[in-house]
Amino acid sequence: MSETAALARPVSADLRARLAQIVGPDNLRDDEASLALFSEDVWSRADHRLMLIVAPATTEELAAVVKAANEAGVSLAPRGAGMSYTSSYIPADDHTVSLDTTRMDKVLAISPEDMTVTVQAGCSWLALNEALKPHGLRTPFWGPMSGIYSTIGGGLSQLNAMFGAGHYGTSSESVIALTMVLADGRTLRTGARGPDGNTPFYRHYGPDLAGLFCGDSGTLGIKAEITLRLIRTPQFEDSASFSFETGEIMLEALAEMARAGIAAETCGFDPGLTKVRMRRMSMTADVKALGAVIAKEKSIGKGLLAAAKIAMGGRHFIEENEYSLHMTAEGRSKEGVAADMATAREIARRFNGVEIENTIAKVIRAMPFPPPNSILGPEGESWVPVHGHASLSNAPAIFAEIRGYFDSMQAEFDRLGIHNGFLFSSLATNAITIEPVFFWPEGYRPIHESMVEPAHLARLKQLGPHPEATALVTQAREQVKAICKKWGAAHFQIGRAYPYRESRDAAFTDVLDAVKAVVDPRGMFNPGGLGFPQ
Ligand SMILES: Cc1cc2nc3c(=O)[nH]c(=O)nc-3n(C[C@H](O)[C@H](O)[C@H](O)COP(=O)(O)OP(=O)(O)OC[C@H]3O[C@@H](n4cnc5c(N)ncnc54)[C@H](O)[C@@H]3O)c2cc1C
């Protein structure tokens, strides 16, 4: 992480005038505070400063902006809500313009008849869900936990895990069609699109170009419009939580639940993360969570009962040293959900799991998109995750190796005040995400101030810089990635943080490079991302 970013090259008067003409002068920003904020992410601060931030509102404006930037020879860094932590959208050189997509935040069309929804790429998952709610509709994958702000364009460029992922897999598996803007300003539209050529309704029409742009970390073009598949929102749901003696056993149980296909989503915590979660849950958060649980139940009586159970269970319903697994089942009938819950309980029993209060599972569903206060630790520490997606059979061994590495580092972690924890979840019937997270005594920065609720931030300490602890967290993150690589684990959010090309066949990278040469011949989109040259 760089403490002082070098200045950017000045923007030419020509480019500034052209961009101002396209988006209007009010939608160009180059004040120091905005440039500094957009030049860092939750993990890192760029070595360079941005030249300018430009915010188009429509696909036409976006296409004109990209064309102008290309012709001016600058780099372009698309940014949604900026909630990623893989140095992906920050400037890699001294001539980068940030492309802020947050004005492209509209739900453009909802079609209950065709079961599709089309959004602009800067639309947040929360806004999408709010717009669909009155129709009784939902997308199959319906958002990451950052969905209060994080965008659908960002979620497809990085791929997402969480709500609905247990049944339907990642965000890209809900995509029907994309409208992409290429470096020369042309638009590329994927999918079958009806007689007017403009109404996407089905993803597959020959080779799947939509898939090509999903998970590209914004290196193969700019997502302008996105059409997603709809389902009727399942009317029945139930949840359960279990505790297990070890992480390996919990992962065996999670794998078996994934194979059985019974969970809409799953979420597991190790004892380290449980402790942090419990410490962070302020009274305000507890009250908000209880309110949300009551509001979600169909009758007030049921709501109060659920809230009372949670209040009585309090924060002490998980044994300090146990691994907890939280699952939600959902479906079209009460009986179907009950059958899935019975299977979950039977699987948990087989692995000596003990059923505990389902507080966490209930709160997660009742408040799916909480304010992102969790990006700082309970004392104001910095936070960063690192992850790998493992096959069901490999997950326990990968976890054991990472856990063993952390144990070997414990004395050093303790000396520098570094804490860690693990988050686990499943992706459809065939993968498990293992996500270690670190908290360390490095103070918060503008990016944190831009996201954390002011009242919450006011309760935290500003810890200031701690280069030694940050260096050790960097080293530990790299070691986790090395363990993941050894086991052939995959990654979302590749950005500039995870190895990618190294594990691909030579023929694979040839095809990828050929695509890049067509969509972005100068390498202007997020240079250095996805292993492309910087
Ligand atoms: C508190 C918190 C909770 C989180 N929970 C989850 C979770 O549950 N599941 C999960 O998967 N992730 C989670 N994340 C990670 C992160 O929120 C996601 O990766 C999210 O998808 C980022 O979206 P964004 O709009 O903020 O994208 P950004 O961070 O702004 O950008 C991400 C990448 O996408 C590119 N990009 C953005 N928009 C476009 C576009 N229109 N066209 C082309 N490229 C584009 C950027 O250049 C960058 O490479 C969490 C993060 C936080 C801080």
The ligand as a Tripos MOL2 file, in Angstrom:
@<TRIPOS>MOLECULE
LIG
   53    58     1     0     0
SMALL
NO_CHARGES

@<TRIPOS>ATOM
      1 C1        -19.3090   -5.3830    3.6280 C.3       1 LIG1
      2 C2        -19.0830   -6.1650    2.3610 C.ar      1 LIG1
      3 C3        -19.7920   -7.3300    2.1640 C.ar      1 LIG1
      4 C4        -19.5930   -8.0770    0.9950 C.ar      1 LIG1
      5 N1        -20.3350   -9.2000    0.8120 N.ar      1 LIG1
      6 C5        -20.1830   -9.9080   -0.3240 C.ar      1 LIG1
      7 C6        -20.9770  -11.0790   -0.5470 C.ar      1 LIG1
      8 O1        -21.8370  -11.4500    0.2480 O.2       1 LIG1
      9 N2        -20.7640  -11.7600   -1.6920 N.ar      1 LIG1
     10 C7        -19.8500  -11.3440   -2.6220 C.ar      1 LIG1
     11 O2        -19.7230  -11.9970   -3.6470 O.2       1 LIG1
     12 N3        -19.0810  -10.2550   -2.4280 N.ar      1 LIG1
     13 C8        -19.2310   -9.5190   -1.3170 C.ar      1 LIG1
     14 N4        -18.4770   -8.4030   -1.1220 N.ar      1 LIG1
     15 C9        -17.4940   -7.9920   -2.1380 C.3       1 LIG1
     16 C10       -18.0120   -6.8870   -3.1020 C.3       1 LIG1
     17 O3        -19.0480   -6.1620   -2.5410 O.3       1 LIG1
     18 C11       -18.5120   -7.4810   -4.3770 C.3       1 LIG1
     19 O4        -17.4230   -7.9810   -5.0920 O.3       1 LIG1
     20 C12       -19.3220   -6.5210   -5.2570 C.3       1 LIG1
     21 O5        -19.7720   -7.2340   -6.3700 O.3       1 LIG1
     22 C13       -18.6030   -5.2770   -5.7260 C.3       1 LIG1
     23 O6        -19.5310   -4.4920   -6.4370 O.3       1 LIG1
     24 P1        -19.2560   -2.9570   -6.6750 P.3       1 LIG1
     25 O7        -20.3990   -2.3660   -7.4080 O.co2     1 LIG1
     26 O8        -18.8690   -2.3140   -5.4070 O.co2     1 LIG1
     27 O9        -18.0160   -3.0560   -7.6590 O.3       1 LIG1
     28 P2        -16.6010   -2.2730   -7.6380 P.3       1 LIG1
     29 O10       -15.8640   -2.6470   -6.4060 O.co2     1 LIG1
     30 O11       -16.8510   -0.8350   -7.8890 O.co2     1 LIG1
     31 O12       -15.9340   -2.9220   -8.8870 O.3       1 LIG1
     32 C14       -15.6270   -4.2900   -8.9160 C.3       1 LIG1
     33 C15       -14.9870   -4.6410  -10.2640 C.3       1 LIG1
     34 O13       -15.9490   -4.5380  -11.2910 O.3       1 LIG1
     35 C16       -15.5340   -3.6060  -12.2790 C.3       1 LIG1
     36 N5        -16.7580   -2.9300  -12.7130 N.ar      1 LIG1
     37 C17       -17.6770   -2.2960  -11.9510 C.ar      1 LIG1
     38 N6        -18.7100   -1.8850  -12.7180 N.ar      1 LIG1
     39 C18       -18.4290   -2.2720  -13.9920 C.ar      1 LIG1
     40 C19       -19.0980   -2.1490  -15.2410 C.ar      1 LIG1
     41 N7        -20.2770   -1.5270  -15.3430 N.pl3     1 LIG1
     42 N8        -18.5140   -2.6660  -16.3320 N.ar      1 LIG1
     43 C20       -17.3280   -3.2960  -16.2550 C.ar      1 LIG1
     44 N9        -16.6300   -3.4290  -15.1100 N.ar      1 LIG1
     45 C21       -17.1890   -2.9430  -13.9930 C.ar      1 LIG1
     46 C22       -14.5230   -2.7110  -11.5890 C.3       1 LIG1
     47 O14       -13.5950   -2.1540  -12.4890 O.3       1 LIG1
     48 C23       -13.8550   -3.7160  -10.6720 C.3       1 LIG1
     49 O15       -12.9340   -4.4640  -11.4040 O.3       1 LIG1
     50 C24       -18.6420   -7.6470    0.0400 C.ar      1 LIG1
     51 C25       -17.9290   -6.4670    0.2500 C.ar      1 LIG1
     52 C26       -18.1480   -5.7210    1.3950 C.ar      1 LIG1
     53 C27       -17.3650   -4.4570    1.5590 C.3       1 LIG1
@<TRIPOS>BOND
     1     1     2 1
     2     2     3 ar
     3     2    52 ar
     4     3     4 ar
     5     4     5 ar
     6     4    50 ar
     7     5     6 ar
     8     6     7 ar
     9     6    13 1
    10     7     8 2
    11     7     9 ar
    12     9    10 ar
    13    10    11 2
    14    10    12 ar
    15    12    13 ar
    16    13    14 ar
    17    14    15 1
    18    14    50 ar
    19    15    16 1
    20    16    17 1
    21    16    18 1
    22    18    19 1
    23    18    20 1
    24    20    21 1
    25    20    22 1
    26    22    23 1
    27    23    24 1
    28    24    25 2
    29    24    26 1
    30    24    27 1
    31    27    28 1
    32    28    29 2
    33    28    30 1
    34    28    31 1
    35    31    32 1
    36    32    33 1
    37    33    34 1
    38    33    48 1
    39    34    35 1
    40    35    36 1
    41    35    46 1
    42    36    37 ar
    43    36    45 ar
    44    37    38 ar
    45    38    39 ar
    46    39    40 ar
    47    39    45 ar
    48    40    41 1
    49    40    42 ar
    50    42    43 ar
    51    43    44 ar
    52    44    45 ar
    53    46    47 1
    54    46    48 1
    55    48    49 1
    56    50    51 ar
    57    51    52 ar
    58    52    53 1
@<TRIPOS>SUBSTRUCTURE
     1 LIG1         1 GROUP 0 **** ****
